[in-house]
Amino acid sequence: MSPEIPKSFTLPGGYHVRVKLVTFERLQEIGAGDSSVQPGDKVYAFYDDQGGRGVLYLLRGRHPLLLALDFAHEIKHALAEWEDQWLRTHGVEAVLEAEAEKGMVE
């Protein structure tokens, strides 16, 4: 039995992520626009943060277990983007600056 991939999910603070299954050609187009993708790299999954929400792209037709591995990898990128946005929304930058002045963080 293969893990089910959701069509979307929402993280705390309303950070909504859509999951799209796309063709290999479309994934290559999406990846080509990102600096982390080197020329000649094959892209099998990709996360696109869109400021407070995002799209997780997966390769249509890929074996379900490989799709689950790709999803698990890309969700980590989504979590990192969500964490950054969520903490900034709640004022972490101001807290870090104030604590740095007190010598509590570096």
N, C-alpha and C positions, 0 to 999 in steps of 0.2 A: 504494500500500500504506500503510495507516495504522499508526501505532505501537501496539504492544500495551500495554495498561494492566494492571499486575499487580493481583492480588486482595489482596496484602499484601506487606510487605517489613519487614526488621528492620535497624536501624542498630546500630552498635557499642554495647556495653553492654546489649544486649537490648531496646532501645526498639523495640517492635513497632507497626507502623502497618497497620491494615486499610483497604481501599479498598471503599467501598460505592457502588453506583449506586442512586439514589433518584429519586422523582418530583419534579416542579417544586414541587408543593404541600408535600411533605415538606422540601425544601430551604428553602423560605420559612419554615417553622416553625422549623427549626434555626437559620437566620440571624437570625430575629426575637429570639432570646434573647441575641444578642451585641451589645455596645455599639458595635462598629465598623460595624454595619449600620444605616444611617439609614432612617427610615420611607419607604416608597415604593421603596427599592432592590430590584432583582431580584437574587437570589442564584443563580448558576449552578454554584458549587463552594464548598466550605467545609472548613476543617480544624479539628477539635475535639481539642485536647490533653486527655488524661485521666490526667495524672500518671504518667509513665513509659511511656506508650503513647498511641496516638491513633487517630482515625478520619478518613479523608479522604473526604468526600462529593462525588460527581460526579453530574451530571444524566443520568439514563437517557434514551436516545433522542437525545442531542445528536450532532451530526456528529462522527465519529471524530477528525478533526483538531482541532476545537474542544475536544473532550474531552481530547486530548493537551495542548493549551495550558493548559487548566484544571488538569490534573494537574501539569504543570511549574510552574505558579504556586503551587499549594497545597503541593507538596513543599518549596518554600522555607520555608513556614510551619512545616512538620513539622521541617525541619532546624534552624530557629531554636529551636524548643521542645526538640528533642533536645539541641542544643548546651548550652542553659541547664541542663537536667537532668543531662547527662553531666558537665559541668564542676563542678556543685555536688556531685555524687556523689563526685567525686575530690578535693574539698577546695579548689576554686579560691577560695572566699570567704576562707578562712583565709590562703591564700597572698597574696591581694591586700591583706589587712589588714597582714600582716607586711611586705610590700614597701612599702606606703604609709608605715609607720612608719620605714622606712629611706630614704624619699624616692625610691624606685625607680618608683613609679606615682603617678598623681594621681587 
